[in-house]
Amino acid sequence: MSTQQKLTTPPAGTNENQTIRELMNLSGRVAVVTGGAGHIGIAICEALAELGASVVVVDRDADSCGKLTDRLSKQYQSQTLPLAIDLQIEKEVLSIPDSVENRFGRLDILVNCAAFVGASNLSGWVTDFANQSSDAWRMALELNLTTPFVLTQACAPALAKNGSGSVINVGSIYGVVGPDMRMYENTKMGNPVAYAASKGGLLQMTKWMSTVLAPNVRVNAICPGGIQRGQPDSFQEQYCSRTPMGRMGHEQDMKGAAAYLASDLSAYVTGQNLVVDGGWTAW
């Protein structure tokens, strides 16, 4: 066989005549979603379960994990596993792939969705740049960047076994562009540099891993724009006025992106950042 023939031959087991419905089918595959019981995490778990995947919900709160897995099992007939894990404890993070393989015998999809977003009352977080603290910085980088690194590294061998592993890192538009701080005036909201830096690092890590883990594991990112979740009217009005689609995002808007990147619909896509922001970053 010539070099050119080798380069153009599809991977073993690939059917070039698969339908779209077949390409998006995740039956038999196992997905791990960190922050799975959070707002965006729930939507992603629902999307993957609906497409047939077994879903492992990783979150700190055991009750929330259990309630979600019970619902996914009933609503989508999905095989599920709740894992109450503190992602700030590396030993617990490293236990995830073994727990998944012991239960399901495989691991195909990893969604790094858990994120440190802080709170308005956290010292050194939502404040002017001069008063943002190194402690808050470290907390953000630990959960938003270090944990995805540690978990992806630990899961990589299992993800590669079946030749169709997919890692999805959930970033943010503020890992891509800078904030307009005028939008936060007269609110308790803010946009700390640590959050932006951690999400920017996650996007670069996505590109790095996409080349190193190929061809058996694809690594991509989803960057949500602002999600409507009870923000002050003044903020929402300014945000919507600057968004081509004229509204803030909803958790449901993330489902299609997750389904695409997790499935064989994107079998030839890696190292990419799918921005789901209603056009916010297109101006």
Accessible surface in RSA format (square Angstrom, percent):
REM  Atomic radii and reference values for relative SASA: ProtOr
REM  Chains: A
REM  Algorithm: Lee & Richards
REM  Probe-radius: 1.40
REM  Slices: 20
REM RES _ NUM      All-atoms   Total-Side   Main-Chain    Non-polar    All polar
REM                ABS   REL    ABS   REL    ABS   REL    ABS   REL    ABS   REL
RES MET A   1   158.00  81.8  82.77  54.8  75.23 179.1  84.12  71.5  73.88  97.9
RES SER A   2    58.54  49.5  44.58  59.5  13.96  32.2  50.94 108.5   7.60  10.6
RES THR A   3   100.18  71.2  94.27  95.6   5.91  14.1  56.92  76.4  43.26  65.4
RES GLN A   4   115.64  64.7 112.84  82.5   2.80   6.7  55.77 118.7  59.87  45.4
RES GLN A   5    98.96  55.3  97.35  71.2   1.60   3.8  30.52  65.0  68.44  51.9
RES LYS A   6   134.01  65.4 115.96  71.1  18.05  43.0  61.69  55.5  72.32  77.0
RES LEU A   7   135.40  75.4 103.91  74.3  31.49  79.2 106.92  75.1  28.48  76.6
RES THR A   8    91.11  64.8  63.58  64.5  27.53  65.6  55.13  74.1  35.98  54.4
RES THR A   9    75.21  53.5  56.36  57.1  18.85  44.9  50.11  67.3  25.10  37.9
RES PRO A  10    49.78  36.3  35.42  32.3  14.36  52.2  41.77  34.5   8.01  49.8
RES PRO A  11   103.60  75.5  88.47  80.6  15.12  55.0 100.66  83.1   2.94  18.2
RES ALA A  12   111.51 102.5  69.93 107.9  41.58  94.6  80.84 113.8  30.67  81.3
RES GLY A  13    85.03 104.9   0.00   N/A  85.03 104.9  44.53 122.2  40.49  90.7
RES THR A  14    68.21  48.5  41.35  41.9  26.86  64.0  34.36  46.2  33.85  51.2
RES ASN A  15    80.51  55.5  71.14  68.7   9.37  22.6  23.63  56.9  56.88  55.0
RES GLU A  16   142.44  81.8 104.50  79.1  37.94  90.3  35.28  68.2 107.16  87.5
RES ASN A  17   132.29  91.2 108.87 105.2  23.42  56.4  30.80  74.1 101.49  98.1
RES GLN A  18    62.40  34.9  44.53  32.5  17.88  42.6   3.94   8.4  58.47  44.3
RES THR A  19    74.49  53.0  67.87  68.8   6.62  15.8  71.75  96.4   2.74   4.1
RES ILE A  20   114.28  65.0 110.63  82.4   3.65   8.8 110.63  79.7   3.65   9.9
RES ARG A  21   196.49  82.5 191.87  97.8   4.62  11.0  69.65  95.2 126.83  76.9
RES GLU A  22    91.04  52.3  80.46  60.9  10.58  25.2  33.72  65.2  57.32  46.8
RES LEU A  23    40.19  22.4  39.33  28.1   0.86   2.2  39.36  27.6   0.84   2.3
RES MET A  24    59.66  30.9  59.66  39.5   0.00   0.0  43.72  37.2  15.95  21.1
RES ASN A  25    74.37  51.3  61.90  59.8  12.47  30.0  13.28  32.0  61.09  59.0
RES LEU A  26     0.15   0.1   0.11   0.1   0.04   0.1   0.15   0.1   0.00   0.0
RES SER A  27    71.32  60.3  50.04  66.8  21.28  49.0  30.70  65.4  40.62  56.9
RES GLY A  28    55.43  68.4   0.00   N/A  55.43  68.4  41.93 115.1  13.50  30.2
RES ARG A  29    37.64  15.8  37.60  19.2   0.04   0.1   3.26   4.5  34.38  20.8
RES VAL A  30     4.63   3.0   4.63   4.2   0.00   0.0   4.63   4.0   0.00   0.0
RES ALA A  31     0.00   0.0   0.00   0.0   0.00   0.0   0.00   0.0   0.00   0.0
RES VAL A  32     0.00   0.0   0.00   0.0   0.00   0.0   0.00   0.0   0.00   0.0
RES VAL A  33     0.00   0.0   0.00   0.0   0.00   0.0   0.00   0.0   0.00   0.0
RES THR A  34     3.55   2.5   3.55   3.6   0.00   0.0   0.86   1.2   2.69   4.1
RES GLY A  35    13.73  16.9   0.00   N/A  13.73  16.9  11.39  31.3   2.34   5.2
RES GLY A  36     0.00   0.0   0.00   N/A   0.00   0.0   0.00   0.0   0.00   0.0
RES ALA A  37    20.97  19.3   3.42   5.3  17.55  39.9   3.85   5.4  17.12  45.3
RES GLY A  38    29.89  36.9   0.00   N/A  29.89  36.9  29.88  82.0   0.02   0.0
RES HIS A  39   106.59  58.3  95.89  66.7  10.70  27.4  58.34  60.1  48.25  56.1
RES ILE A  40    27.92  15.9  25.20  18.8   2.72   6.6  25.20  18.1   2.72   7.4
RES GLY A  41     0.98   1.2   0.00   N/A   0.98   1.2   0.00   0.0   0.98   2.2
RES ILE A  42    55.34  31.5  55.34  41.2   0.00   0.0  55.34  39.9   0.00   0.0
RES ALA A  43     2.05   1.9   1.24   1.9   0.82   1.9   1.81   2.6   0.24   0.6
RES ILE A  44     0.75   0.4   0.75   0.6   0.00   0.0   0.75   0.5   0.00   0.0
RES CYS A  45     0.00   0.0   0.00   0.0   0.00   0.0   0.00   0.0   0.00   0.0
RES GLU A  46    18.83  10.8  18.83  14.2   0.00   0.0   0.98   1.9  17.85  14.6
RES ALA A  47     6.85   6.3   3.59   5.5   3.26   7.4   6.56   9.2   0.29   0.8
RES LEU A  48     0.00   0.0   0.00   0.0   0.00   0.0   0.00   0.0   0.00   0.0
RES ALA A  49     1.59   1.5   0.00   0.0   1.59   3.6   0.00   0.0   1.59   4.2
RES GLU A  50   111.21  63.8  86.45  65.4  24.75  58.9  22.35  43.2  88.86  72.6
RES LEU A  51    31.15  17.3  24.29  17.4   6.86  17.2  28.72  20.2   2.43   6.5
RES GLY A  52    34.21  42.2   0.00   N/A  34.21  42.2  20.19  55.4  14.02  31.4
RES ALA A  53     0.36   0.3   0.00   0.0   0.36   0.8   0.13   0.2   0.24   0.6
RES SER A  54    16.61  14.0  16.12  21.5   0.50   1.1   0.19   0.4  16.43  23.0
RES VAL A  55     0.00   0.0   0.00   0.0   0.00   0.0   0.00   0.0   0.00   0.0
RES VAL A  56     0.00   0.0   0.00   0.0   0.00   0.0   0.00   0.0   0.00   0.0
RES VAL A  57     0.00   0.0   0.00   0.0   0.00   0.0   0.00   0.0   0.00   0.0
RES VAL A  58     0.00   0.0   0.00   0.0   0.00   0.0   0.00   0.0   0.00   0.0
RES ASP A  59    27.32  19.1  25.19  25.1   2.13   5.0   2.79   6.6  24.53  24.5
RES ARG A  60   168.75  70.9 150.84  76.9  17.91  42.6  47.69  65.2 121.06  73.4
RES ASP A  61    69.46  48.7  64.88  64.6   4.58  10.8  27.63  65.0  41.83  41.7
RES ALA A  62    64.58  59.4  52.97  81.8  11.60  26.4  53.94  76.0  10.63  28.2
RES ASP A  63    85.36  59.8  74.50  74.2  10.86  25.7  34.88  82.1  50.48  50.3
RES SER A  64    43.31  36.6  37.47  50.0   5.84  13.4  13.10  27.9  30.21  42.3
RES CYS A  65     0.35   0.3   0.35   0.4   0.00   0.0   0.35   0.9   0.00   0.0
RES GLY A  66    21.16  26.1   0.00   N/A  21.16  26.1  21.16  58.1   0.00   0.0
RES LYS A  67   137.69  67.2 127.91  78.5   9.79  23.3  83.27  74.9  54.42  58.0
RES LEU A  68     9.68   5.4   6.14   4.4   3.54   8.9   9.33   6.5   0.36   1.0
RES THR A  69     3.54   2.5   3.42   3.5   0.11   0.3   1.16   1.6   2.38   3.6
RES ASP A  70    83.70  58.6  81.03  80.6   2.67   6.3  14.87  35.0  68.83  68.6
RES ARG A  71    89.14  37.4  85.24  43.5   3.90   9.3  57.79  79.0  31.36  19.0
RES LEU A  72     0.00   0.0   0.00   0.0   0.00   0.0   0.00   0.0   0.00   0.0
RES SER A  73    41.21  34.8  33.53  44.7   7.68  17.7  26.59  56.6  14.62  20.5
RES LYS A  74   165.12  80.6 143.62  88.1  21.50  51.2  98.25  88.4  66.87  71.2
RES GLN A  75    97.77  54.7  71.69  52.4  26.08  62.1  33.71  71.7  64.06  48.6
RES TYR A  76    45.33  21.2  26.37  15.0  18.96  49.3  21.21  15.9  24.13  29.7
RES GLN A  77   140.09  78.3 114.65  83.8  25.45  60.6  66.57 141.7  73.52  55.8
RES SER A  78     8.75   7.4   0.21   0.3   8.54  19.7   5.33  11.3   3.42   4.8
RES GLN A  79   106.36  59.5 101.85  74.4   4.52  10.8  33.85  72.1  72.51  55.0
RES THR A  80    21.11  15.0   9.10   9.2  12.02  28.6   0.00   0.0  21.11  31.9
RES LEU A  81    31.52  17.6  31.52  22.5   0.00   0.0  31.52  22.1   0.00   0.0
RES PRO A  82    58.40  42.6  46.93  42.8  11.47  41.7  47.00  38.8  11.40  70.9
RES LEU A  83    25.86  14.4  24.69  17.7   1.17   2.9  25.86  18.2   0.00   0.0
RES ALA A  84    52.31  48.1  24.20  37.4  28.11  63.9  24.94  35.1  27.37  72.5
RES ILE A  85    16.56   9.4  15.01  11.2   1.55   3.7  15.81  11.4   0.76   2.1
RES ASP A  86    40.85  28.6  38.57  38.4   2.28   5.4   9.98  23.5  30.87  30.8
RES LEU A  87    16.36   9.1  10.40   7.4   5.96  15.0  10.40   7.3   5.96  16.0
RES GLN A  88    83.94  46.9  61.57  45.0  22.38  53.3  15.53  33.1  68.41  51.9
RES ILE A  89    80.15  45.6  77.01  57.4   3.14   7.6  80.15  57.7   0.00   0.0
RES GLU A  90    99.47  57.1  90.61  68.5   8.86  21.1  30.40  58.8  69.07  56.4
RES LYS A  91   172.08  83.9 163.30 100.2   8.77  20.9 109.04  98.1  63.04  67.1
RES GLU A  92    56.38  32.4  54.18  41.0   2.20   5.2  24.26  46.9  32.12  26.2
RES VAL A  93     1.93   1.3   1.93   1.7   0.00   0.0   1.93   1.7   0.00   0.0
RES LEU A  94    81.85  45.6  71.05  50.8  10.80  27.1  71.29  50.1  10.56  28.4
RES SER A  95    46.11  39.0  38.92  51.9   7.18  16.5  39.50  84.1   6.60   9.3
RES ILE A  96     0.29   0.2   0.00   0.0   0.29   0.7   0.29   0.2   0.00   0.0
RES PRO A  97    11.38   8.3  11.38  10.4   0.00   0.0  11.38   9.4   0.00   0.0
RES ASP A  98    93.22  65.3  92.33  91.9   0.90   2.1  19.66  46.3  73.56  73.4
RES SER A  99    36.62  30.9  28.38  37.9   8.23  19.0  11.76  25.0  24.86  34.8
RES VAL A 100     0.00   0.0   0.00   0.0   0.00   0.0   0.00   0.0   0.00   0.0
RES GLU A 101    43.82  25.2  35.89  27.2   7.93  18.9  13.61  26.3  30.22  24.7
RES ASN A 102   132.24  91.2  94.45  91.3  37.79  91.0  30.71  73.9 101.53  98.1
RES ARG A 103   110.77  46.5  87.83  44.8  22.94  54.6  35.16  48.1  75.61  45.8
RES PHE A 104    39.60  19.8  10.56   6.5  29.03  75.6  17.12  10.4  22.47  64.3
RES GLY A 105    58.25  71.8   0.00   N/A  58.25  71.8  29.65  81.4  28.60  64.1
RES ARG A 106    75.07  31.5  73.26  37.3   1.80   4.3  23.93  32.7  51.14  31.0
RES LEU A 107     0.49   0.3   0.00   0.0   0.49   1.2   0.00   0.0   0.49   1.3
RES ASP A 108     1.45   1.0   1.14   1.1   0.31   0.7   0.31   0.7   1.14   1.1
RES ILE A 109     0.49   0.3   0.49   0.4   0.00   0.0   0.49   0.4   0.00   0.0
RES LEU A 110     0.00   0.0   0.00   0.0   0.00   0.0   0.00   0.0   0.00   0.0
RES VAL A 111     0.00   0.0   0.00   0.0   0.00   0.0   0.00   0.0   0.00   0.0
RES ASN A 112     5.36   3.7   2.80   2.7   2.56   6.2   1.56   3.7   3.81   3.7
RES CYS A 113    13.68  10.3   5.59   6.2   8.09  19.0   0.04   0.1  13.64  14.7
RES ALA A 114    18.86  17.3   9.25  14.3   9.61  21.9  12.95  18.2   5.90  15.6
RES ALA A 115    36.42  33.5  11.99  18.5  24.43  55.6  11.99  16.9  24.43  64.7
RES PHE A 116    29.31  14.7  27.07  16.8   2.24   5.8  29.31  17.8   0.00   0.0
RES VAL A 117    98.69  64.9  83.78  75.8  14.91  35.9  84.23  73.2  14.46  39.2
RES GLY A 118    24.72  30.5   0.00   N/A  24.72  30.5   6.10  16.7  18.62  41.7
RES ALA A 119    51.02  46.9  40.88  63.1  10.14  23.1  50.95  71.7   0.08   0.2
RES SER A 120    68.07  57.5  42.64  56.9  25.43  58.6  14.69  31.3  53.39  74.8
RES ASN A 121   135.42  93.4 100.81  97.4  34.61  83.3  43.96 105.8  91.46  88.4
RES LEU A 122    52.19  29.1  43.70  31.3   8.49  21.3  47.70  33.5   4.49  12.1
RES SER A 123    97.51  82.4  79.52 106.1  17.99  41.4  54.47 116.0  43.04  60.3
RES GLY A 124    13.15  16.2   0.00   N/A  13.15  16.2   2.82   7.7  10.33  23.1
RES TRP A 125     5.72   2.3   5.05   2.4   0.67   1.6   1.99   1.1   3.73   6.1
RES VAL A 126    42.01  27.6  21.96  19.9  20.05  48.3  22.11  19.2  19.90  54.0
RES THR A 127    49.79  35.4  25.40  25.8  24.39  58.1  25.30  34.0  24.49  37.0
RES ASP A 128    82.20  57.6  66.37  66.1  15.83  37.4  51.31 120.8  30.89  30.8
RES PHE A 129   156.75  78.4 145.53  90.1  11.22  29.2 145.53  88.2  11.22  32.1
RES ALA A 130    93.19  85.7  53.99  83.3  39.20  89.2  63.12  88.9  30.07  79.7
RES ASN A 131    92.48  63.8  77.03  74.4  15.45  37.2  19.43  46.8  73.04  70.6
RES GLN A 132    43.40  24.3  20.38  14.9  23.03  54.8   8.99  19.1  34.41  26.1
RES SER A 133    37.67  31.8  27.01  36.0  10.66  24.6  33.41  71.1   4.26   6.0
RES SER A 134    64.79  54.7  54.69  73.0  10.10  23.3  34.22  72.9  30.57  42.8
RES ASP A 135    97.18  68.1  94.34  93.9   2.84   6.7  26.22  61.7  70.95  70.8
RES ALA A 136     2.97   2.7   1.43   2.2   1.55   3.5   2.31   3.3   0.67   1.8
RES TRP A 137    94.38  37.9  93.93  45.5   0.45   1.1  76.24  40.7  18.14  29.4
RES ARG A 138   146.99  61.7 141.65  72.2   5.33  12.7  62.57  85.5  84.42  51.2
RES MET A 139    73.13  37.9  69.28  45.9   3.85   9.2  57.28  48.7  15.85  21.0
RES ALA A 140     0.00   0.0   0.00   0.0   0.00   0.0   0.00   0.0   0.00   0.0
RES LEU A 141    43.56  24.3  43.56  31.2   0.00   0.0  43.56  30.6   0.00   0.0
RES GLU A 142    73.56  42.2  72.28  54.7   1.28   3.1  21.78  42.1  51.78  42.3
RES LEU A 143    24.18  13.5  23.33  16.7   0.86   2.2  23.33  16.4   0.86   2.3
RES ASN A 144     1.16   0.8   0.00   0.0   1.16   2.8   0.51   1.2   0.66   0.6
RES LEU A 145    42.10  23.4  42.07  30.1   0.03   0.1  42.07  29.5   0.03   0.1
RES THR A 146    49.89  35.5  46.57  47.2   3.32   7.9  28.15  37.8  21.74  32.9
RES THR A 147     8.95   6.4   6.49   6.6   2.46   5.9   6.94   9.3   2.01   3.0
RES PRO A 148     5.84   4.3   5.70   5.2   0.14   0.5   5.84   4.8   0.00   0.0
RES PHE A 149    88.85  44.5  88.85  55.0   0.00   0.0  88.85  53.9   0.00   0.0
RES VAL A 150    12.79   8.4  12.67  11.5   0.12   0.3  12.67  11.0   0.12   0.3
RES LEU A 151     0.06   0.0   0.06   0.0   0.00   0.0   0.06   0.0   0.00   0.0
RES THR A 152     0.60   0.4   0.60   0.6   0.00   0.0   0.51   0.7   0.09   0.1
RES GLN A 153   109.36  61.2  95.82  70.0  13.54  32.2  36.17  77.0  73.20  55.5
RES ALA A 154    28.75  26.4   6.15   9.5  22.60  51.4  17.32  24.4  11.43  30.3
RES CYS A 155     0.00   0.0   0.00   0.0   0.00   0.0   0.00   0.0   0.00   0.0
RES ALA A 156    16.55  15.2  15.47  23.9   1.09   2.5  15.72  22.1   0.83   2.2
RES PRO A 157    88.68  64.6  76.26  69.5  12.42  45.2  85.34  70.5   3.34  20.8
RES ALA A 158     4.57   4.2   2.91   4.5   1.67   3.8   2.99   4.2   1.59   4.2
RES LEU A 159     1.20   0.7   0.00   0.0   1.20   3.0   0.00   0.0   1.20   3.2
RES ALA A 160    33.40  30.7  27.70  42.7   5.70  13.0  27.79  39.1   5.61  14.9
RES LYS A 161   144.10  70.3 104.90  64.4  39.20  93.3  78.30  70.5  65.81  70.1
RES ASN A 162    70.89  48.9  40.92  39.5  29.97  72.2  14.59  35.1  56.30  54.4
RES GLY A 163    39.55  48.8   0.00   N/A  39.55  48.8  16.16  44.3  23.39  52.4
RES SER A 164    34.23  28.9  23.85  31.8  10.38  23.9  26.76  57.0   7.47  10.5
RES GLY A 165     1.32   1.6   0.00   N/A   1.32   1.6   0.22   0.6   1.09   2.5
RES SER A 166     0.16   0.1   0.16   0.2   0.00   0.0   0.06   0.1   0.09   0.1
RES VAL A 167     0.02   0.0   0.00   0.0   0.02   0.0   0.00   0.0   0.02   0.0
RES ILE A 168     0.00   0.0   0.00   0.0   0.00   0.0   0.00   0.0   0.00   0.0
RES ASN A 169     0.10   0.1   0.10   0.1   0.00   0.0   0.00   0.0   0.10   0.1
RES VAL A 170     8.89   5.8   8.13   7.4   0.76   1.8   8.13   7.1   0.76   2.1
RES GLY A 171     3.57   4.4   0.00   N/A   3.57   4.4   0.00   0.0   3.57   8.0
RES SER A 172     8.35   7.1   8.30  11.1   0.05   0.1   2.77   5.9   5.58   7.8
RES ILE A 173     2.25   1.3   2.25   1.7   0.00   0.0   2.25   1.6   0.00   0.0
RES TYR A 174    25.50  11.9  21.23  12.1   4.27  11.1  20.67  15.5   4.83   6.0
RES GLY A 175    18.71  23.1   0.00   N/A  18.71  23.1   2.64   7.2  16.08  36.0
RES VAL A 176    72.01  47.4  37.78  34.2  34.23  82.5  44.01  38.2  28.00  75.9
RES VAL A 177    53.26  35.0  41.43  37.5  11.83  28.5  50.35  43.7   2.92   7.9
RES GLY A 178    59.85  73.8   0.00   N/A  59.85  73.8  30.96  85.0  28.88  64.7
RES PRO A 179    53.43  38.9  31.76  29.0  21.66  78.8  32.72  27.0  20.71 128.7
RES ASP A 180    26.82  18.8  19.02  18.9   7.80  18.4  15.32  36.1  11.50  11.5
RES MET A 181    95.81  49.6  87.78  58.1   8.02  19.1  85.81  73.0   9.99  13.2
RES ARG A 182   164.39  69.0 161.28  82.2   3.12   7.4  63.74  87.1 100.66  61.0
RES MET A 183     1.29   0.7   0.89   0.6   0.40   0.9   0.72   0.6   0.57   0.8
RES TYR A 184    19.40   9.1  14.46   8.2   4.93  12.8   8.16   6.1  11.24  13.9
RES GLU A 185   106.72  61.3  93.85  71.0  12.87  30.6  38.97  75.4  67.75  55.3
RES ASN A 186   158.12 109.0 109.32 105.6  48.80 117.5  39.96  96.2 118.16 114.2
RES THR A 187    29.84  21.2   0.19   0.2  29.65  70.7   8.52  11.4  21.32  32.2
RES LYS A 188   173.23  84.5 161.20  98.9  12.03  28.6 111.23 100.1  62.01  66.0
RES MET A 189    57.69  29.9  44.68  29.6  13.02  31.0  49.68  42.2   8.02  10.6
RES GLY A 190    23.54  29.0   0.00   N/A  23.54  29.0   5.20  14.3  18.34  41.1
RES ASN A 191    17.84  12.3   5.11   4.9  12.73  30.6   3.04   7.3  14.80  14.3
RES PRO A 192     9.54   6.9   8.82   8.0   0.72   2.6   9.42   7.8   0.11   0.7
RES VAL A 193    63.29  41.6  58.05  52.6   5.24  12.6  62.66  54.4   0.63   1.7
RES ALA A 194     3.89   3.6   3.89   6.0   0.00   0.0   3.89   5.5   0.00   0.0
RES TYR A 195    40.45  18.9  40.45  23.0   0.00   0.0  20.73  15.6  19.73  24.3
RES ALA A 196    22.58  20.8  19.60  30.2   2.98   6.8  19.86  28.0   2.71   7.2
RES ALA A 197    40.68  37.4  20.35  31.4  20.33  46.2  32.61  45.9   8.07  21.4
RES SER A 198     0.05   0.0   0.00   0.0   0.05   0.1   0.05   0.1   0.00   0.0
RES LYS A 199     4.42   2.2   4.42   2.7   0.00   0.0   0.34   0.3   4.07   4.3
RES GLY A 200    23.34  28.8   0.00   N/A  23.34  28.8  16.40  45.0   6.95  15.6
RES GLY A 201    24.08  29.7   0.00   N/A  24.08  29.7  19.16  52.6   4.92  11.0
RES LEU A 202     1.99   1.1   1.99   1.4   0.00   0.0   1.99   1.4   0.00   0.0
RES LEU A 203    21.49  12.0  19.83  14.2   1.66   4.2  20.03  14.1   1.46   3.9
RES GLN A 204   112.45  62.9 110.56  80.8   1.89   4.5  51.27 109.1  61.18  46.4
RES MET A 205    26.33  13.6  21.38  14.1   4.95  11.8  19.57  16.6   6.76   9.0
RES THR A 206     2.47   1.8   2.47   2.5   0.00   0.0   2.47   3.3   0.00   0.0
RES LYS A 207   106.03  51.7 104.28  64.0   1.75   4.2  71.29  64.2  34.74  37.0
RES TRP A 208   153.92  61.8 147.89  71.6   6.03  14.2 124.40  66.3  29.52  47.9
RES MET A 209    11.42   5.9  11.42   7.6   0.00   0.0  11.38   9.7   0.04   0.1
RES SER A 210     4.17   3.5   3.60   4.8   0.57   1.3   0.15   0.3   4.02   5.6
RES THR A 211   104.36  74.2  80.95  82.1  23.41  55.8  73.66  98.9  30.70  46.4
RES VAL A 212    82.31  54.2  56.77  51.4  25.54  61.5  62.72  54.5  19.59  53.1
RES LEU A 213    44.70  24.9  34.59  24.7  10.11  25.4  38.05  26.7   6.65  17.9
RES ALA A 214    45.77  42.1  27.40  42.3  18.37  41.8  27.53  38.8  18.24  48.3
RES PRO A 215   121.70  88.7  99.28  90.5  22.42  81.5 103.55  85.5  18.15 112.8
RES ASN A 216    66.27  45.7  65.41  63.2   0.86   2.1   2.60   6.3  63.67  61.5
RES VAL A 217     1.79   1.2   1.49   1.3   0.30   0.7   1.57   1.4   0.22   0.6
RES ARG A 218    25.71  10.8  25.62  13.1   0.09   0.2  17.73  24.2   7.98   4.8
RES VAL A 219     0.00   0.0   0.00   0.0   0.00   0.0   0.00   0.0   0.00   0.0
RES ASN A 220     0.22   0.2   0.22   0.2   0.00   0.0   0.10   0.2   0.13   0.1
RES ALA A 221     0.22   0.2   0.22   0.3   0.00   0.0   0.22   0.3   0.00   0.0
RES ILE A 222     1.29   0.7   1.29   1.0   0.00   0.0   1.29   0.9   0.00   0.0
RES CYS A 223     0.00   0.0   0.00   0.0   0.00   0.0   0.00   0.0   0.00   0.0
RES PRO A 224     9.60   7.0   7.71   7.0   1.89   6.9   7.71   6.4   1.89  11.8
RES GLY A 225     9.99  12.3   0.00   N/A   9.99  12.3   3.63  10.0   6.35  14.2
RES GLY A 226    20.78  25.6   0.00   N/A  20.78  25.6  18.69  51.3   2.09   4.7
RES ILE A 227    16.45   9.4   9.45   7.0   7.00  16.9   9.45   6.8   7.00  19.0
RES GLN A 228    79.42  44.4  66.99  49.0  12.43  29.6  12.15  25.9  67.27  51.0
RES ARG A 229   112.82  47.4  83.00  42.3  29.83  71.0  47.73  65.2  65.09  39.5
RES GLY A 230    73.27  90.4   0.00   N/A  73.27  90.4  37.00 101.5  36.27  81.2
RES GLN A 231    32.69  18.3  23.68  17.3   9.01  21.5  12.55  26.7  20.14  15.3
RES PRO A 232    55.07  40.1  42.65  38.9  12.42  45.2  55.03  45.4   0.04   0.3
RES ASP A 233   107.95  75.6 101.54 101.1   6.41  15.2  26.72  62.9  81.23  81.0
RES SER A 234    53.24  45.0  46.46  62.0   6.78  15.6  44.39  94.5   8.85  12.4
RES PHE A 235     9.27   4.6   9.27   5.7   0.00   0.0   9.27   5.6   0.00   0.0
RES GLN A 236    29.21  16.3  29.08  21.3   0.13   0.3   8.11  17.3  21.10  16.0
RES GLU A 237   120.56  69.2 109.75  83.0  10.80  25.7  49.63  96.0  70.93  57.9
RES GLN A 238    72.07  40.3  69.97  51.1   2.10   5.0  30.11  64.1  41.96  31.8
RES TYR A 239     4.31   2.0   4.31   2.5   0.00   0.0   3.81   2.9   0.50   0.6
RES CYS A 240    34.97  26.5  32.03  35.7   2.94   6.9  14.64  37.1  20.33  21.9
RES SER A 241    88.80  75.0  50.45  67.3  38.34  88.3  50.32 107.2  38.48  53.9
RES ARG A 242    89.90  37.7  86.87  44.3   3.02   7.2  36.70  50.2  53.19  32.2
RES THR A 243     5.97   4.2   0.59   0.6   5.38  12.8   0.59   0.8   5.38   8.1
RES PRO A 244    72.66  53.0  35.72  32.6  36.94 134.3  42.80  35.3  29.87 185.6
RES MET A 245   133.34  69.1 109.02  72.2  24.32  57.9  79.31  67.4  54.03  71.6
RES GLY A 246    47.77  58.9   0.00   N/A  47.77  58.9  24.55  67.4  23.21  52.0
RES ARG A 247   103.14  43.3  99.43  50.7   3.70   8.8  47.70  65.2  55.43  33.6
RES MET A 248     4.27   2.2   1.19   0.8   3.08   7.3   1.84   1.6   2.42   3.2
RES GLY A 249    16.70  20.6   0.00   N/A  16.70  20.6  13.17  36.1   3.53   7.9
RES HIS A 250    73.38  40.1  73.38  51.0   0.00   0.0  44.26  45.6  29.11  33.9
RES GLU A 251    35.60  20.4  35.28  26.7   0.33   0.8  12.47  24.1  23.13  18.9
RES GLN A 252   106.13  59.3  96.50  70.5   9.63  22.9  53.93 114.8  52.20  39.6
RES ASP A 253    44.62  31.3  28.70  28.6  15.92  37.6  12.81  30.2  31.81  31.7
RES MET A 254     1.67   0.9   1.67   1.1   0.00   0.0   1.61   1.4   0.06   0.1
RES LYS A 255    42.78  20.9  42.46  26.1   0.32   0.8  25.92  23.3  16.86  18.0
RES GLY A 256    50.70  62.5   0.00   N/A  50.70  62.5  40.73 111.8   9.97  22.3
RES ALA A 257     9.64   8.9   2.60   4.0   7.04  16.0   5.58   7.9   4.06  10.7
RES ALA A 258     0.01   0.0   0.01   0.0   0.00   0.0   0.01   0.0   0.00   0.0
RES ALA A 259    13.76  12.7  13.76  21.2   0.00   0.0  13.76  19.4   0.00   0.0
RES TYR A 260    78.07  36.4  77.75  44.2   0.32   0.8  54.99  41.3  23.07  28.4
RES LEU A 261     2.64   1.5   2.64   1.9   0.00   0.0   2.64   1.9   0.00   0.0
RES ALA A 262     0.43   0.4   0.00   0.0   0.43   1.0   0.00   0.0   0.43   1.1
RES SER A 263     0.00   0.0   0.00   0.0   0.00   0.0   0.00   0.0   0.00   0.0
RES ASP A 264    35.20  24.7  31.17  31.0   4.03   9.5   4.84  11.4  30.36  30.3
RES LEU A 265    52.77  29.4  28.96  20.7  23.81  59.8  29.26  20.6  23.51  63.3
RES SER A 266     1.24   1.0   0.00   0.0   1.24   2.9   1.24   2.6   0.00   0.0
RES ALA A 267    62.84  57.8  40.97  63.2  21.87  49.7  42.14  59.3  20.70  54.8
RES TYR A 268   221.42 103.4 198.79 113.1  22.63  58.9 154.43 116.1  66.99  82.6
RES VAL A 269    36.56  24.1  33.50  30.3   3.06   7.4  36.22  31.5   0.34   0.9
RES THR A 270    49.22  35.0  38.72  39.2  10.51  25.0  38.72  52.0  10.51  15.9
RES GLY A 271     7.14   8.8   0.00   N/A   7.14   8.8   4.70  12.9   2.43   5.4
RES GLN A 272    96.87  54.2  95.66  69.9   1.20   2.9  25.95  55.2  70.92  53.8
RES ASN A 273    50.61  34.9  26.87  26.0  23.74  57.2  18.34  44.1  32.27  31.2
RES LEU A 274    68.02  37.9  64.21  45.9   3.82   9.6  67.86  47.7   0.16   0.4
RES VAL A 275    50.46  33.2  28.27  25.6  22.19  53.5  28.27  24.6  22.19  60.2
RES VAL A 276    33.94  22.3  26.88  24.3   7.05  17.0  30.72  26.7   3.22   8.7
RES ASP A 277    16.66  11.7   6.68   6.6   9.98  23.6   6.55  15.4  10.10  10.1
RES GLY A 278    29.76  36.7   0.00   N/A  29.76  36.7  18.89  51.8  10.87  24.3
RES GLY A 279    22.24  27.4   0.00   N/A  22.24  27.4  17.13  47.0   5.11  11.4
RES TRP A 280    14.88   6.0   8.50   4.1   6.38  15.0   3.78   2.0  11.11  18.0
RES THR A 281    43.86  31.2  16.29  16.5  27.57  65.7   8.82  11.9  35.04  53.0
RES ALA A 282    83.64  76.9  45.33  70.0  38.31  87.1  55.61  78.3  28.03  74.3
RES TRP A 283   197.07  79.1 134.74  65.2  62.33 146.4 162.65  86.7  34.42  55.8
END  Absolute sums over single chains surface
CHAIN  1 A    14039.3      10894.0       3145.2       7802.8       6236.4
END  Absolute sums over all chains
TOTAL         14039.3      10894.0       3145.2       7802.8       6236.4
